[in-house]
Amino acid sequence: MAFLARVGDFIWNPWLLGLFLLTGLYFSIRTGFFQVFDIGLWFKTTLGSILKPSKQKKGGGITQFQALSTALASTIGTGSIAGVATAIFYGGPGAVFWMWVSAFLSMMTGCIEKTLAVRYREPSPEGGWQGGPMCYMEKGLHSRFLAVLFSVCCVCASLGGGNLVQSNSIATALEHSFGWDRLAVGVVTAVLTGIVILGGIGRIGKVSEKLVPAMALLFIGGGAVVLAVNAAALPGALESIVMGAVAPKAALGGALGYGVAAAMRFGVARGVFTNEAGMGSSAMAHAASDVKEPAEQGMWGVFEVFVATLVVCSITALVILTTGVYDPAAALAAIEGGAVTNAMLGAPLSAAAFGTVFGRWGGVFVSVCLLLFAFTSLLGWSYYGERGLSYLTGTTRWKWLYRVFFMVMVVLGSVGDMSSMWQLADIFNGLMALPNLAALLLLSPEALRLLGEWKRSRRRVRGR
């Protein structure tokens, strides 16, 4: 655990944290803060098309909504419930502030990423489209080295962060709420996952488009009820978030307190884990969309970050901070004394927060939401790892072996240590992000050109 923590801190603190923020800031400035001043455009392109669906295109591949649902299936995962709780426990309330900053800037990183994914995608041998960072690294940058490096890290991340964390959180939540055996939960989860992933991206997309909206609305609705009951505590929670980001020790009074570095490290890392913008993972799902214009898919990248982090994760954070279940002094004492247990963080902490309003059903509610979140996340990440392996081997013939191994890792993750699982996730996510962020910056002129041309074409259409 201590070794993993040191490796994770070495990767994230401070240069990778800064690279994520600076990349998002660069794209935000270059686009004139598109996420703010063109909010009507990207909302109309995304949410508007969901509410008023047009006739499905026949470009081969999955629909834009299925691509979004598959991407959200991996992003709205355990990080949205257990991950936010863990970030607050280890980084303090200030971690939420940096999670917001990271998400705001990452909206444009996600836009650029998805635009490039569609621009450099290729026909899939199984029909439809396939693509992702490995394609725009090889075709756009002509760098086979970066593409291979990303693919290796992607496979590791799919089995580490995308697999172990999800199954571990499912098993921990169900054990805490119902006393179910974690190994048995892991076996059942693996079987259910296998039934879906054996059908490939088509079946994953169809399952995700049905589960993701339902689970998101369920969690948002439950969180809204808790926040309504604790509305009087909202101003204090928001103050603790801001104070915890700029003056964490003063927020707790005296020398005892979290450091700014801890708040940034866990806040930005959790923001990245919950929206994946800059990691390159969800770009693989968006590349399979039947969309024609690359920049149009970029709008779904903006929307994805908005929903995954600024909406869903914010609800988790505010529920924890307004219900009083989180005690900063007790958390710090446990961290300093090496006495942190699974019941103190992750899903149990979130369950305790919801339990203040829903009673014993709070744990049930969180367990059901976490089960849905983590299960759909497993589906998305299985596809990402499969894509990485296919690129490395140049064939899809190993996909069946990968899928079996993925299911085995689901079982192993269910009985592992929660803290270690999250440390592994942060390590693999960081290693995966490095080559992708470099590629995004190097290919930014192409992506910005595509975005600018698409915006002008939309203006011409509206002007007619």
C-alpha positions as CSV (number, residue, x, y, z in Angstrom):
1,M,0.0,0.0,0.0
2,A,2.8,2.5,1.0
3,F,4.7,1.6,-2.2
4,L,1.7,2.1,-4.4
5,A,0.9,5.4,-2.7
6,R,4.5,6.6,-3.4
7,V,4.3,5.6,-7.1
8,G,0.9,7.2,-7.5
9,D,2.2,10.5,-5.9
10,F,5.3,10.4,-8.1
11,I,3.1,10.1,-11.2
12,W,0.5,12.7,-10.2
13,N,2.3,15.2,-8.0
14,P,2.7,17.8,-9.3
15,W,3.6,17.7,-13.0
16,L,0.8,15.4,-14.3
17,L,-1.8,17.3,-12.3
18,G,-0.5,20.5,-13.9
19,L,-0.4,19.0,-17.4
20,F,-4.1,18.0,-17.2
21,L,-5.1,21.5,-16.0
22,L,-2.8,23.3,-18.4
23,T,-4.0,21.2,-21.4
24,G,-7.6,22.0,-20.6
25,L,-6.8,25.7,-20.0
26,Y,-5.0,25.8,-23.4
27,F,-8.0,24.4,-25.3
28,S,-10.4,26.6,-23.4
29,I,-8.4,29.7,-24.3
30,R,-7.9,28.7,-27.9
31,T,-11.6,28.1,-28.3
32,G,-12.7,31.3,-26.5
33,F,-14.0,29.2,-23.5
34,F,-16.4,27.4,-25.8
35,Q,-17.9,25.5,-22.9
36,V,-19.3,28.7,-21.5
37,F,-19.9,31.1,-24.4
38,D,-21.2,28.4,-26.8
39,I,-23.2,26.5,-24.2
40,G,-26.4,26.8,-26.3
41,L,-24.7,25.2,-29.3
42,W,-23.3,22.1,-27.5
43,F,-26.5,21.7,-25.4
44,K,-28.7,21.8,-28.5
45,T,-26.4,19.4,-30.4
46,T,-26.4,16.9,-27.6
47,L,-29.4,17.2,-25.2
48,G,-31.5,18.6,-27.9
49,S,-31.0,15.6,-30.1
50,I,-31.8,13.3,-27.3
51,L,-35.1,15.1,-26.5
52,K,-35.9,15.4,-30.2
53,P,-34.3,12.4,-31.9
54,S,-33.9,12.6,-35.6
55,K,-34.0,9.7,-38.0
56,Q,-31.1,7.3,-37.3
57,K,-28.2,7.6,-39.7
58,K,-26.9,4.7,-41.8
59,G,-23.2,5.2,-41.5
60,G,-22.6,1.9,-39.9
61,G,-21.5,1.6,-36.3
62,I,-23.4,2.6,-33.2
63,T,-25.6,5.7,-32.8
64,Q,-24.3,8.9,-31.2
65,F,-26.4,8.3,-28.1
66,Q,-25.1,4.7,-27.8
67,A,-21.6,6.0,-28.1
68,L,-22.3,8.6,-25.4
69,S,-24.0,5.9,-23.2
70,T,-21.0,3.5,-23.6
71,A,-18.6,6.3,-22.7
72,L,-20.7,7.4,-19.7
73,A,-21.0,3.7,-18.8
74,S,-17.3,3.8,-18.0
75,T,-17.1,7.3,-16.7
76,I,-20.2,7.3,-14.4
77,G,-18.8,4.4,-12.4
78,T,-17.6,3.8,-8.9
79,G,-15.6,7.0,-9.1
80,S,-18.9,8.9,-9.0
81,I,-19.9,7.4,-5.6
82,A,-17.0,5.6,-4.0
83,G,-14.3,7.6,-5.7
84,V,-15.6,11.0,-4.7
85,A,-16.0,9.8,-1.1
86,T,-12.4,8.5,-1.1
87,A,-11.1,11.8,-2.6
88,I,-12.8,13.8,0.2
89,F,-11.5,11.4,2.9
90,Y,-7.9,11.7,1.7
91,G,-7.9,15.2,0.2
92,G,-10.5,17.0,2.4
93,P,-13.4,19.1,1.1
94,G,-11.0,21.1,-1.0
95,A,-10.6,18.1,-3.3
96,V,-14.1,18.8,-4.6
97,F,-13.1,22.3,-5.7
98,W,-10.2,21.0,-7.7
99,M,-12.5,18.3,-9.1
100,W,-14.7,21.1,-10.4
101,V,-11.8,23.0,-11.8
102,S,-10.5,19.9,-13.5
103,A,-13.9,19.1,-15.0
104,F,-14.6,22.7,-16.2
105,L,-11.3,22.7,-18.1
106,S,-11.6,19.0,-19.2
107,M,-14.8,19.8,-21.0
108,M,-12.7,21.2,-23.8
109,T,-10.1,18.5,-23.6
110,G,-12.9,16.0,-24.1
111,C,-14.2,17.9,-27.0
112,I,-10.8,17.9,-28.8
113,E,-10.2,14.3,-27.9
114,K,-13.5,13.1,-29.4
115,T,-13.1,15.3,-32.5
116,L,-9.7,13.7,-33.3
117,A,-11.1,10.2,-32.5
118,V,-13.7,10.5,-35.3
119,R,-11.3,12.4,-37.6
120,Y,-8.7,9.5,-37.6
121,R,-11.0,6.5,-37.1
122,E,-11.0,3.5,-39.5
123,P,-13.5,0.8,-40.6
124,S,-13.8,-2.1,-38.2
125,P,-13.3,-5.6,-39.5
126,E,-16.5,-6.5,-37.8
127,G,-18.5,-3.7,-39.4
128,G,-19.0,-0.1,-38.4
129,W,-16.1,2.0,-37.1
130,Q,-13.2,1.8,-34.7
131,G,-10.6,4.3,-33.5
132,G,-9.2,6.1,-30.5
133,P,-5.9,7.6,-29.5
134,M,-3.9,4.8,-31.1
135,C,-5.3,5.8,-34.4
136,Y,-4.7,9.5,-34.2
137,M,-1.2,8.9,-32.9
138,E,-0.3,6.7,-35.8
139,K,-2.2,8.4,-38.6
140,G,-2.0,12.0,-37.3
141,L,1.4,12.1,-35.6
142,H,2.9,9.2,-37.6
143,S,4.1,7.9,-34.3
144,R,3.8,4.1,-33.9
145,F,5.8,4.4,-30.6
146,L,3.2,6.6,-28.9
147,A,0.4,4.4,-30.2
148,V,2.0,1.3,-28.8
149,L,2.8,2.9,-25.5
150,F,-0.8,4.1,-25.2
151,S,-2.2,0.7,-26.1
152,V,-0.1,-1.1,-23.5
153,C,-1.1,1.4,-20.8
154,C,-4.8,1.1,-22.0
155,V,-4.8,-2.7,-21.5
156,C,-3.2,-2.3,-18.0
157,A,-5.7,0.4,-17.1
158,S,-8.7,-1.7,-18.3
159,L,-7.7,-4.5,-16.0
160,G,-6.5,-2.2,-13.1
161,G,-8.5,1.0,-12.9
162,G,-11.4,-0.1,-15.1
163,N,-11.8,-3.5,-13.7
164,L,-10.5,-4.1,-10.2
165,V,-11.9,-0.8,-8.8
166,Q,-15.4,-1.5,-10.1
167,S,-15.7,-5.1,-8.9
168,N,-14.1,-4.2,-5.6
169,S,-16.6,-1.4,-5.0
170,I,-19.6,-3.7,-5.9
171,A,-18.5,-6.4,-3.5
172,T,-17.6,-3.9,-0.7
173,A,-21.0,-2.2,-1.0
174,L,-23.0,-5.4,-1.0
175,E,-21.0,-6.8,1.9
176,H,-21.5,-3.6,3.9
177,S,-25.3,-3.4,3.2
178,F,-26.4,-7.0,3.1
179,G,-23.5,-9.0,4.5
180,W,-23.0,-10.9,1.2
181,D,-19.9,-12.8,0.6
182,R,-17.5,-10.7,-1.6
183,L,-16.1,-13.7,-3.6
184,A,-19.6,-14.9,-4.5
185,V,-20.5,-11.3,-5.5
186,G,-17.4,-11.2,-7.7
187,V,-18.3,-14.5,-9.4
188,V,-21.9,-13.4,-10.2
189,T,-20.6,-10.0,-11.5
190,A,-18.1,-11.7,-13.7
191,V,-20.7,-14.0,-15.2
192,L,-23.2,-11.1,-15.9
193,T,-20.3,-9.0,-17.4
194,G,-19.3,-11.9,-19.7
195,I,-22.9,-12.3,-21.0
196,V,-22.8,-8.7,-22.3
197,I,-19.2,-8.2,-23.4
198,L,-19.2,-11.4,-25.5
199,G,-21.6,-9.5,-27.9
200,G,-18.9,-6.8,-28.6
201,I,-19.4,-3.1,-28.9
202,G,-22.9,-3.5,-30.5
203,R,-24.3,-5.3,-27.5
204,I,-22.4,-3.0,-25.0
205,G,-23.9,0.0,-26.7
206,K,-27.5,-1.4,-26.6
207,V,-27.3,-2.3,-23.0
208,S,-25.6,1.0,-22.0
209,E,-28.2,3.2,-23.7
210,K,-30.9,1.5,-21.6
211,L,-29.1,1.3,-18.2
212,V,-27.1,4.6,-18.2
213,P,-30.0,7.1,-18.4
214,A,-32.0,5.1,-15.8
215,M,-29.2,4.8,-13.3
216,A,-28.2,8.4,-13.7
217,L,-31.7,9.7,-13.1
218,L,-32.2,7.3,-10.1
219,F,-29.0,8.6,-8.4
220,I,-29.7,12.3,-9.2
221,G,-33.2,12.0,-7.9
222,G,-32.1,10.4,-4.7
223,G,-29.4,12.9,-4.2
224,A,-31.8,15.8,-4.8
225,V,-34.0,14.5,-2.0
226,V,-31.1,14.4,0.5
227,L,-29.9,17.8,-0.5
228,A,-33.4,19.2,-0.2
229,V,-33.7,17.9,3.4
230,N,-30.3,19.3,4.2
231,A,-30.7,22.6,2.3
232,A,-29.7,24.6,5.3
233,A,-26.3,23.0,5.4
234,L,-25.5,23.7,1.7
235,P,-23.9,27.1,2.3
236,G,-21.5,25.7,4.9
237,A,-20.6,22.8,2.6
238,L,-19.8,25.1,-0.2
239,E,-17.7,27.3,2.1
240,S,-15.7,24.2,3.3
241,I,-15.0,23.3,-0.3
242,V,-13.6,26.7,-1.2
243,M,-11.7,27.1,2.1
244,G,-10.4,23.6,1.9
245,A,-8.9,24.4,-1.5
246,V,-7.3,27.7,-0.7
247,A,-6.6,27.4,3.0
248,P,-7.2,23.8,4.1
249,K,-5.4,24.1,7.5
250,A,-7.3,27.3,8.4
251,A,-10.5,25.5,7.5
252,L,-10.0,23.0,10.3
253,G,-8.3,25.5,12.7
254,G,-4.7,25.5,13.7
255,A,-2.0,23.2,12.4
256,L,-4.3,20.2,11.9
257,G,-5.5,20.0,8.4
258,Y,-5.1,18.8,4.8
259,G,-2.5,20.3,2.5
260,V,-3.3,22.1,-0.7
261,A,-1.2,19.5,-2.6
262,A,-3.4,16.7,-1.2
263,A,-6.6,18.5,-2.2
264,M,-5.3,19.1,-5.7
265,R,-3.8,15.6,-6.1
266,F,-7.0,13.7,-5.1
267,G,-9.4,16.3,-6.6
268,V,-7.8,16.4,-10.1
269,A,-7.1,12.7,-10.1
270,R,-10.7,11.9,-9.2
271,G,-12.0,14.3,-11.7
272,V,-10.0,12.7,-14.4
273,F,-11.1,9.2,-13.3
274,T,-14.8,10.2,-13.4
275,N,-14.8,11.9,-16.8
276,E,-11.7,10.4,-18.4
277,A,-11.1,13.5,-20.5
278,G,-7.5,13.4,-21.5
279,M,-7.0,9.7,-20.8
280,G,-8.2,8.7,-24.2
281,S,-10.3,5.8,-23.1
282,S,-13.8,7.1,-23.8
283,A,-12.6,8.4,-27.2
284,M,-12.6,4.8,-28.4
285,A,-16.4,4.6,-27.7
286,H,-17.1,7.9,-29.5
287,A,-15.0,6.8,-32.5
288,A,-17.5,4.0,-33.1
289,S,-20.3,6.5,-33.6
290,D,-22.1,6.8,-36.9
291,V,-21.6,10.6,-36.9
292,K,-20.2,12.2,-40.0
293,E,-18.7,15.5,-38.7
294,P,-15.8,15.0,-36.2
295,A,-16.5,18.2,-34.4
296,E,-20.1,17.3,-33.9
297,Q,-19.0,14.3,-31.8
298,G,-16.8,16.7,-29.9
299,M,-20.0,18.2,-28.5
300,W,-20.8,14.9,-26.9
301,G,-17.4,15.0,-25.3
302,V,-18.3,18.3,-23.7
303,F,-21.6,17.0,-22.5
304,E,-20.1,13.8,-21.2
305,V,-17.8,15.6,-18.8
306,F,-20.6,17.9,-17.7
307,V,-22.9,15.0,-16.8
308,A,-20.3,12.7,-15.3
309,T,-18.5,15.1,-13.0
310,L,-20.2,18.5,-12.7
311,V,-23.6,16.9,-12.1
312,V,-23.3,13.3,-10.8
313,C,-20.1,13.7,-8.8
314,S,-21.1,17.0,-7.3
315,I,-24.3,15.4,-5.9
316,T,-22.2,12.8,-4.2
317,A,-19.8,15.3,-2.7
318,L,-22.6,17.7,-1.5
319,V,-24.6,14.8,0.0
320,I,-21.5,13.7,2.0
321,L,-20.6,17.2,3.2
322,T,-24.2,18.3,4.1
323,T,-25.2,15.3,6.1
324,G,-22.3,15.4,8.7
325,V,-21.1,11.8,8.2
326,Y,-17.7,13.0,7.3
327,D,-15.4,14.1,10.2
328,P,-12.2,15.8,8.9
329,A,-10.4,15.5,12.2
330,A,-11.2,11.8,12.5
331,A,-10.2,11.1,8.9
332,L,-6.9,12.8,9.4
333,A,-6.2,10.9,12.6
334,A,-6.9,7.6,10.8
335,I,-4.7,8.5,7.9
336,E,-1.8,9.6,10.2
337,G,-2.2,6.5,12.4
338,G,-2.5,4.1,9.5
339,A,-5.9,3.0,10.8
340,V,-8.0,3.6,7.7
341,T,-10.6,0.9,7.1
342,N,-12.9,0.2,4.2
343,A,-15.9,1.3,6.3
344,M,-14.5,4.8,6.6
345,L,-14.3,5.7,2.9
346,G,-15.7,4.8,-0.5
347,A,-19.2,3.4,-0.9
348,P,-19.8,2.9,2.9
349,L,-19.2,6.6,3.5
350,S,-21.6,7.5,0.7
351,A,-24.1,5.0,2.1
352,A,-23.9,6.5,5.5
353,A,-24.6,10.0,4.0
354,F,-27.8,8.8,2.2
355,G,-28.7,6.8,5.3
356,T,-29.2,10.0,7.3
357,V,-32.4,10.6,5.2
358,F,-33.4,7.2,3.9
359,G,-32.5,5.2,7.1
360,R,-31.5,1.6,6.5
361,W,-32.6,2.0,2.9
362,G,-29.7,4.5,2.3
363,G,-27.3,1.6,2.1
364,V,-29.6,-0.2,-0.2
365,F,-30.0,2.8,-2.4
366,V,-26.2,3.4,-2.7
367,S,-25.6,-0.3,-3.3
368,V,-28.1,-0.5,-6.1
369,C,-26.7,2.7,-7.7
370,L,-23.2,1.5,-7.3
371,L,-24.0,-1.9,-8.7
372,L,-25.5,-0.3,-11.8
373,F,-22.7,2.3,-12.1
374,A,-19.9,-0.2,-11.7
375,F,-21.5,-2.9,-13.9
376,T,-21.8,-0.5,-16.8
377,S,-18.3,0.8,-16.2
378,L,-17.0,-2.8,-16.5
379,L,-18.7,-3.0,-19.9
380,G,-17.1,0.1,-21.2
381,W,-13.7,-0.7,-20.0
382,S,-13.8,-4.2,-21.4
383,Y,-14.1,-2.7,-24.8
384,Y,-11.3,-0.2,-24.3
385,G,-8.9,-2.9,-23.2
386,E,-9.9,-5.1,-26.1
387,R,-9.2,-2.2,-28.5
388,G,-5.8,-1.7,-27.0
389,L,-5.0,-5.4,-27.3
390,S,-6.2,-5.6,-30.9
391,Y,-4.0,-2.7,-31.9
392,L,-0.9,-4.3,-30.2
393,T,-1.5,-7.7,-31.8
394,G,-2.9,-6.5,-35.2
395,T,-5.7,-9.0,-34.9
396,T,-9.0,-9.6,-33.0
397,R,-8.3,-13.3,-32.5
398,W,-7.1,-12.8,-28.9
399,K,-10.2,-11.0,-27.9
400,W,-11.8,-14.1,-26.5
401,L,-8.8,-14.8,-24.2
402,Y,-8.8,-11.2,-23.1
403,R,-12.5,-11.4,-22.2
404,V,-12.0,-14.5,-20.1
405,F,-9.1,-12.9,-18.3
406,F,-11.1,-9.7,-17.8
407,M,-13.8,-11.8,-16.0
408,V,-11.2,-13.5,-13.9
409,M,-9.9,-10.1,-12.8
410,V,-13.4,-9.1,-11.8
411,V,-13.4,-12.0,-9.4
412,L,-10.0,-11.1,-8.0
413,G,-10.8,-7.5,-7.6
414,S,-13.9,-8.3,-5.5
415,V,-11.8,-9.6,-2.7
416,G,-8.9,-7.1,-2.8
417,D,-8.1,-4.1,-0.6
418,M,-10.1,-1.0,-1.5
419,S,-7.3,1.5,-0.9
420,S,-4.8,-0.5,-3.0
421,M,-7.3,-0.8,-5.8
422,W,-7.7,3.0,-6.0
423,Q,-4.0,3.5,-5.9
424,L,-3.6,1.1,-8.8
425,A,-6.3,2.9,-10.7
426,D,-4.6,6.3,-10.3
427,I,-1.2,4.8,-11.4
428,F,-2.6,3.2,-14.6
429,N,-4.7,6.2,-15.4
430,G,-1.7,8.5,-15.2
431,L,0.4,6.3,-17.4
432,M,-2.4,6.1,-19.9
433,A,-2.9,9.8,-20.0
434,L,0.7,10.8,-20.6
435,P,1.0,9.8,-24.3
436,N,-2.6,10.9,-25.0
437,L,-2.1,14.4,-23.6
438,A,1.0,14.8,-25.7
439,A,-0.8,13.7,-28.8
440,L,-3.8,16.1,-28.2
441,L,-1.5,19.0,-27.8
442,L,0.5,18.2,-30.9
443,L,-2.6,17.6,-33.0
444,S,-4.5,20.6,-31.6
445,P,-4.2,22.7,-34.8
446,E,-6.1,20.1,-36.7
447,A,-8.8,19.7,-34.1
448,L,-9.2,23.4,-33.6
449,R,-9.6,23.8,-37.4
450,L,-12.3,21.2,-37.5
451,L,-14.1,22.7,-34.7
452,G,-13.9,26.2,-36.2
453,E,-15.2,25.0,-39.6
454,W,-18.1,23.1,-38.0
455,K,-19.1,26.2,-36.0
456,R,-19.1,28.3,-39.1
457,S,-21.2,25.8,-41.0
458,R,-23.8,25.7,-38.2
459,R,-24.0,29.5,-38.3
460,R,-24.6,29.4,-42.0
461,V,-27.4,26.9,-41.6
462,R,-29.0,29.0,-38.9
463,G,-28.7,32.1,-41.0
464,R,-30.7,30.7,-43.9
